[in-house]
Amino acid sequence: MTKFTFFKRNGVYFGFEETGHAGFAAGGDDILCSAFSAMTMLIVNAIEVTYASSVDYQIDDQTATIRVIANGALAEHESDERKRFAVSGLIEAYFIQLNDMLEEYYDYMDVTEKQA
């Protein structure tokens, strides 16, 4: 199972952590793990390139953990309100997408929020 924890502060999404393998299929053939990886890297690249905002991410292949923190979504790190809204919006969109996927793939994934 892949577990997702989304980080929020004062109602603003600013990061997430995903850990584990979905177990939908054998390694290399797991379309859920592939989808999660592709969506995660889309978020990271969009924040870095499209919105020119810093994003810290760490990938631990041993534990199958990816942690993404985009402080540019927070007022204490970014003065441009539009940039903050865009960065947080991308992360929230990922949260919403994963929750939609839960309806069909609840045995393979879990999504939660954490105030941080």
Contacts in CASP RR format, 6 or more apart in sequence:
PFRMAT RR
TARGET T0000
AUTHOR 0000-0000-0000
METHOD contacts of the structure
MODEL  1
MTKFTFFKRNGVYFGFEETGHAGFAAGGDDILCSAFSAMTMLIVNAIEVT
YASSVDYQIDDQTATIRVIANGALAEHESDERKRFAVSGLIEAYFIQLND
MLEEYYDYMDVTEKQA
1 20 0 8 1.000
1 21 0 8 1.000
1 22 0 8 1.000
1 23 0 8 1.000
1 107 0 8 1.000
1 108 0 8 1.000
1 109 0 8 1.000
1 110 0 8 1.000
2 18 0 8 1.000
2 19 0 8 1.000
2 20 0 8 1.000
2 21 0 8 1.000
2 22 0 8 1.000
2 32 0 8 1.000
2 33 0 8 1.000
2 36 0 8 1.000
2 108 0 8 1.000
2 109 0 8 1.000
2 110 0 8 1.000
3 18 0 8 1.000
3 19 0 8 1.000
3 20 0 8 1.000
3 109 0 8 1.000
3 110 0 8 1.000
3 112 0 8 1.000
4 16 0 8 1.000
4 17 0 8 1.000
4 18 0 8 1.000
4 95 0 8 1.000
4 98 0 8 1.000
4 109 0 8 1.000
4 110 0 8 1.000
4 111 0 8 1.000
4 112 0 8 1.000
5 16 0 8 1.000
5 17 0 8 1.000
5 18 0 8 1.000
5 112 0 8 1.000
5 113 0 8 1.000
5 114 0 8 1.000
6 13 0 8 1.000
6 15 0 8 1.000
6 16 0 8 1.000
6 91 0 8 1.000
6 94 0 8 1.000
6 95 0 8 1.000
6 111 0 8 1.000
6 112 0 8 1.000
6 113 0 8 1.000
6 114 0 8 1.000
7 13 0 8 1.000
7 14 0 8 1.000
7 15 0 8 1.000
7 16 0 8 1.000
7 17 0 8 1.000
7 69 0 8 1.000
7 113 0 8 1.000
7 114 0 8 1.000
7 116 0 8 1.000
8 14 0 8 1.000
8 113 0 8 1.000
8 114 0 8 1.000
8 115 0 8 1.000
8 116 0 8 1.000
9 74 0 8 1.000
9 115 0 8 1.000
9 116 0 8 1.000
12 73 0 8 1.000
12 74 0 8 1.000
12 84 0 8 1.000
12 88 0 8 1.000
13 73 0 8 1.000
13 88 0 8 1.000
13 89 0 8 1.000
13 91 0 8 1.000
13 92 0 8 1.000
13 95 0 8 1.000
14 69 0 8 1.000
14 70 0 8 1.000
14 71 0 8 1.000
14 72 0 8 1.000
14 73 0 8 1.000
14 74 0 8 1.000
14 87 0 8 1.000
14 88 0 8 1.000
14 91 0 8 1.000
14 116 0 8 1.000
15 68 0 8 1.000
15 69 0 8 1.000
15 70 0 8 1.000
15 73 0 8 1.000
15 91 0 8 1.000
16 67 0 8 1.000
16 68 0 8 1.000
16 91 0 8 1.000
16 94 0 8 1.000
16 95 0 8 1.000
17 65 0 8 1.000
17 66 0 8 1.000
17 67 0 8 1.000
17 68 0 8 1.000
18 36 0 8 1.000
18 40 0 8 1.000
18 65 0 8 1.000
18 66 0 8 1.000
19 63 0 8 1.000
19 64 0 8 1.000
19 65 0 8 1.000
19 66 0 8 1.000
20 63 0 8 1.000
20 64 0 8 1.000
20 65 0 8 1.000
21 27 0 8 1.000
21 30 0 8 1.000
21 33 0 8 1.000
21 64 0 8 1.000
22 30 0 8 1.000
22 32 0 8 1.000
22 33 0 8 1.000
22 36 0 8 1.000
22 105 0 8 1.000
22 108 0 8 1.000
22 109 0 8 1.000
23 30 0 8 1.000
23 32 0 8 1.000
23 33 0 8 1.000
23 108 0 8 1.000
24 30 0 8 1.000
24 31 0 8 1.000
24 32 0 8 1.000
24 33 0 8 1.000
24 105 0 8 1.000
24 108 0 8 1.000
25 31 0 8 1.000
25 32 0 8 1.000
27 33 0 8 1.000
28 34 0 8 1.000
32 105 0 8 1.000
32 108 0 8 1.000
32 109 0 8 1.000
36 109 0 8 1.000
39 94 0 8 1.000
39 97 0 8 1.000
40 66 0 8 1.000
40 68 0 8 1.000
40 94 0 8 1.000
43 68 0 8 1.000
43 90 0 8 1.000
43 91 0 8 1.000
43 94 0 8 1.000
44 55 0 8 1.000
44 57 0 8 1.000
44 68 0 8 1.000
46 90 0 8 1.000
47 53 0 8 1.000
47 55 0 8 1.000
47 70 0 8 1.000
47 72 0 8 1.000
47 87 0 8 1.000
47 90 0 8 1.000
48 54 0 8 1.000
48 55 0 8 1.000
51 83 0 8 1.000
51 86 0 8 1.000
51 87 0 8 1.000
51 90 0 8 1.000
52 83 0 8 1.000
53 70 0 8 1.000
53 72 0 8 1.000
53 78 0 8 1.000
53 83 0 8 1.000
53 87 0 8 1.000
54 70 0 8 1.000
54 71 0 8 1.000
54 72 0 8 1.000
55 68 0 8 1.000
55 69 0 8 1.000
55 70 0 8 1.000
55 72 0 8 1.000
56 68 0 8 1.000
56 69 0 8 1.000
56 70 0 8 1.000
56 71 0 8 1.000
57 66 0 8 1.000
57 67 0 8 1.000
57 68 0 8 1.000
57 69 0 8 1.000
58 65 0 8 1.000
58 66 0 8 1.000
58 67 0 8 1.000
59 65 0 8 1.000
59 66 0 8 1.000
60 66 0 8 1.000
68 91 0 8 1.000
70 87 0 8 1.000
70 88 0 8 1.000
70 91 0 8 1.000
71 77 0 8 1.000
71 78 0 8 1.000
72 78 0 8 1.000
72 83 0 8 1.000
72 84 0 8 1.000
72 87 0 8 1.000
73 84 0 8 1.000
73 87 0 8 1.000
73 88 0 8 1.000
73 89 0 8 1.000
73 91 0 8 1.000
74 84 0 8 1.000
75 84 0 8 1.000
78 84 0 8 1.000
78 87 0 8 1.000
95 111 0 8 1.000
95 113 0 8 1.000
98 109 0 8 1.000
98 111 0 8 1.000
99 111 0 8 1.000
101 109 0 8 1.000
102 109 0 8 1.000
102 110 0 8 1.000
102 111 0 8 1.000
END
